[in-house]
Amino acid sequence: MPTWSHDGIICTGEIYKDKVKLTFMHGAALKDPSRLFNAGLDGGTRRGIDIHEGDHIGERAFMALIREATALNTAKNAAKGKRS
């Protein structure tokens, strides 16, 4: 399973017969004004994006989500360092 990370896991990718799923580890904590998240919306922490053949994902909105997830991981690690 592909995993993208920076200061912790940002998201994982899974390939299914009918879609590709990107699951953001802390998706519930991320702002999603473009409403990219369309899976796992009832979960407490994770949120996902299911991409079906022919779907279009807005590049700017997706990059904003990646940047926000990266910033969240960095902030969490900085807070852990201050507690030590």
VODO-390477 format. One record per residue (C-alpha): residue number from 1; residue in three letters; x, y negated, z. Coordinates in nm, 4 decimals. Each point is the difference from the previous one (the first is absolute). Layout:
BEGIN
+-----+--------+----------+----------+----------+
! num ! residu !       xx !       yy !       zz !
+-----+--------+----------+----------+----------+
! NUM !    Ala !        X !        Y !        Z !
...
+-----+--------+----------+----------+----------+
***
This chain:
BEGIN
+-----+--------+----------+----------+----------+
! num ! residu !       xx !       yy !       zz !
+-----+--------+----------+----------+----------+
!   1 !    Met !   0.0000 !   0.0000 !   0.0000 !
!   2 !    Pro !   0.1556 !  -0.3341 !  -0.0971 !
!   3 !    Thr !   0.0427 !  -0.2401 !   0.2898 !
!   4 !    Trp !   0.0863 !  -0.3684 !  -0.0204 !
!   5 !    Ser !   0.1481 !  -0.1626 !   0.3066 !
!   6 !    His !   0.1648 !  -0.3089 !   0.1404 !
!   7 !    Asp !   0.0492 !  -0.0157 !   0.3767 !
!   8 !    Gly !  -0.2437 !   0.2936 !   0.0104 !
!   9 !    Ile !  -0.2457 !   0.1616 !  -0.2387 !
!  10 !    Ile !  -0.1891 !  -0.2424 !  -0.2226 !
!  11 !    Cys !  -0.2000 !   0.2542 !  -0.1976 !
!  12 !    Thr !  -0.0049 !   0.3529 !  -0.1327 !
!  13 !    Gly !  -0.1133 !   0.1279 !  -0.3359 !
!  14 !    Glu !  -0.1974 !   0.3119 !  -0.0777 !
!  15 !    Ile !  -0.0947 !   0.1373 !  -0.3394 !
!  16 !    Tyr !  -0.3360 !   0.1689 !  -0.0440 !
!  17 !    Lys !  -0.1713 !   0.1406 !  -0.3077 !
!  18 !    Asp !  -0.2185 !  -0.3081 !  -0.0420 !
!  19 !    Lys !   0.1982 !  -0.2798 !   0.1684 !
!  20 !    Val !   0.3147 !  -0.1299 !   0.1598 !
!  21 !    Lys !  -0.0408 !  -0.1026 !   0.3645 !
!  22 !    Leu !   0.2172 !  -0.2598 !   0.1693 !
!  23 !    Thr !  -0.0449 !   0.0088 !   0.3767 !
!  24 !    Phe !   0.1258 !  -0.2976 !   0.1998 !
!  25 !    Met !   0.1134 !   0.1064 !   0.3445 !
!  26 !    His !  -0.1261 !  -0.3176 !   0.1723 !
!  27 !    Gly !  -0.2587 !  -0.0959 !  -0.2607 !
!  28 !    Ala !  -0.2669 !  -0.0875 !   0.2569 !
!  29 !    Ala !   0.2255 !  -0.2812 !   0.1263 !
!  30 !    Leu !   0.0522 !  -0.1525 !  -0.3465 !
!  31 !    Lys !  -0.2032 !  -0.2746 !  -0.1597 !
!  32 !    Asp !  -0.1535 !   0.1141 !  -0.3276 !
!  33 !    Pro !  -0.1735 !  -0.2998 !  -0.1578 !
!  34 !    Ser !   0.0091 !   0.1626 !  -0.3451 !
!  35 !    Arg !  -0.1637 !   0.3142 !   0.1397 !
!  36 !    Leu !   0.2556 !   0.2440 !  -0.1332 !
!  37 !    Phe !  -0.0686 !   0.2471 !   0.2806 !
!  38 !    Asn !  -0.2741 !   0.2348 !  -0.1127 !
!  39 !    Ala !   0.0706 !   0.3118 !   0.2103 !
!  40 !    Gly !   0.0390 !   0.0799 !   0.3673 !
!  41 !    Leu !  -0.1938 !  -0.3077 !   0.0979 !
!  42 !    Asp !  -0.1477 !   0.1720 !   0.3039 !
!  43 !    Gly !   0.3417 !   0.0975 !   0.1382 !
!  44 !    Gly !   0.1481 !  -0.1723 !   0.3010 !
!  45 !    Thr !   0.3467 !  -0.0684 !  -0.1410 !
!  46 !    Arg !   0.0489 !   0.1138 !  -0.3578 !
!  47 !    Arg !  -0.1631 !  -0.1326 !  -0.3155 !
!  48 !    Gly !   0.0383 !   0.1286 !  -0.3529 !
!  49 !    Ile !  -0.0256 !  -0.0942 !  -0.3625 !
!  50 !    Asp !  -0.1336 !   0.2679 !  -0.2333 !
!  51 !    Ile !   0.1082 !  -0.0648 !  -0.3581 !
!  52 !    His !  -0.1852 !   0.1857 !  -0.2734 !
!  53 !    Glu !   0.1022 !   0.0199 !  -0.3631 !
!  54 !    Gly !  -0.0831 !  -0.3293 !  -0.1700 !
!  55 !    Asp !  -0.0187 !  -0.1988 !   0.3259 !
!  56 !    His !   0.1725 !  -0.3360 !   0.0080 !
!  57 !    Ile !   0.1723 !  -0.1179 !   0.3169 !
!  58 !    Gly !   0.0767 !  -0.3709 !   0.0174 !
!  59 !    Glu !   0.3788 !  -0.0288 !   0.0155 !
!  60 !    Arg !   0.0049 !  -0.3160 !   0.2117 !
!  61 !    Ala !  -0.2512 !   0.1372 !   0.2491 !
!  62 !    Phe !   0.1905 !   0.3292 !   0.0248 !
!  63 !    Met !   0.3336 !  -0.1752 !   0.0510 !
!  64 !    Ala !  -0.1570 !  -0.2215 !   0.2685 !
!  65 !    Leu !  -0.1184 !   0.3140 !   0.1804 !
!  66 !    Ile !   0.3490 !   0.1550 !  -0.0202 !
!  67 !    Arg !   0.1587 !  -0.3204 !   0.1313 !
!  68 !    Glu !  -0.2467 !  -0.0202 !   0.2866 !
!  69 !    Ala !   0.0588 !   0.3653 !   0.0935 !
!  70 !    Thr !   0.3759 !  -0.0597 !  -0.0064 !
!  71 !    Ala !  -0.0328 !  -0.3087 !   0.2191 !
!  72 !    Leu !  -0.2183 !   0.1924 !   0.2460 !
!  73 !    Asn !   0.2587 !   0.2782 !   0.0292 !
!  74 !    Thr !   0.2800 !  -0.2524 !   0.0495 !
!  75 !    Ala !  -0.1976 !  -0.1852 !   0.2679 !
!  76 !    Lys !  -0.0803 !   0.3264 !   0.1823 !
!  77 !    Asn !   0.3682 !   0.0972 !   0.0011 !
!  78 !    Ala !   0.1033 !  -0.3451 !   0.1237 !
!  79 !    Ala !  -0.2527 !   0.0241 !   0.2839 !
!  80 !    Lys !   0.1347 !   0.3440 !   0.0947 !
!  81 !    Gly !   0.3525 !  -0.1426 !   0.0094 !
!  82 !    Lys !  -0.1031 !  -0.2811 !   0.2339 !
!  83 !    Arg !  -0.1556 !   0.2500 !   0.2447 !
!  84 !    Ser !   0.3167 !   0.2073 !   0.0296 !
+-----+--------+----------+----------+----------+
***
